[in-house]
Amino acid sequence: MLTGKQKRFLRAKAHHLKPIFQVGKGGVSENMIKQIADALEARELIKVSVLQNCEEDRHVVAEQLAQGAGAELVQVIGNTIVLYKESKENKQIILPR
C-alpha cells in the first residue's frame, strides 16, 4: 500500500508521461491486463486512457486493471488512470519513505 507522500511523488513523476494504453468499448480484457502487467514490469509507472465510448465507469476500470495486474492505483484524474508496480528485474523508481 502506498502512503500519501509516495502517491504525490508518483503523480509528479507521471505528469509528463503519455498514456500507452486505451480502454474502449470492449472494456477490460485478459489480454489487456497481461500487456499492462508486462509494461509495468518494464516501466514501473504507466498511464492508461479511458475512451468516451467505454461503457464501464472509469473508477471500476481502474480497480480492474490494478487488481488484474497486481499494481497500485496511484490516481484517476479525468479519463486517465495512473498505475504503479515495482519492477522485479530493473527497479528505476525509488519511493520516498
N, C-alpha and C positions, 0 to 999 in steps of 0.2 A: 504494500500500500504506500502510495506517495504522500508526503507531507505537503502542506500548503506552499512552503518555501520551494520544495522541489518542483511542484507544478508550475509555479511562477517562473522558475528557471527554465523549464522545458517549453513553456509558452513563448518566452523570449527567444529561445533557440529556433522554435518552429515558425516564428513570424515571417522569416524570409523564404521558407520552403514553399514550393508549389505542390498542389495535390497531385499524387501519382496514380490514384485510383478513383473511379467514379462508380457510384451505386445508382442504378437507373431503375427502369420499370420492372426488371426481373428481380429486384431486391438482392438480398444477400444469399450467395450460393456457396457450396462447399469448396468449389474451385477458387472462388474469390478469397475465401478465408485462408486457403493454403498459400495462395500467391501473396497475400498480405503478411502472413507469418514469415514467408521467405524474405520479403522486402524488409521486414522489421529486423530479421537476423542480420541482414546486410547493412542497414542504415540506422537502426535503433529508434529513430523518430520519423514518423511519416504523417502526411495529411491525406485525408480521403474526402472527396467531394460528393455530396448527396444531390442528385439532379432533381429538377422540379417534377419530373414525371414519376418519381419514386413513390409508390403507394403507401409505404410504411413511414411512420414518424421518424425523424432524424435521430431522436434520442434512443428509440428502440433499435435502429440500425447500429448506432454507436455501441450499445451494450452487446448486441450480437457479434459484432466484429471483435470487440475487446475480449469477450469470453471465448469465442472460437479460436482466436489467435493466441490466447493466453497473455494478452497485453494489458497495459494500464491505460485507461481512458484519461487523457490529460485535459481535454477541453472539447466542447461542442459550441461553436460560435457561428451563427448564421447557418449555412448549409455545409459547413466544413467541420470535420472531425479530426482531432489530433490524437494519435496513438503512440505509446512508448513501450518498448520492451528491451530489456538489457540483453545485449548480444553475448552468446557463449564464446564465439570464435574471435571476433575483433571488436572489443569494447572501445568505443570512442568518446562517449559522453560520461563525464564524471559528475555525479549528482552532489549538490551540497548536502551537508548533514542536517 
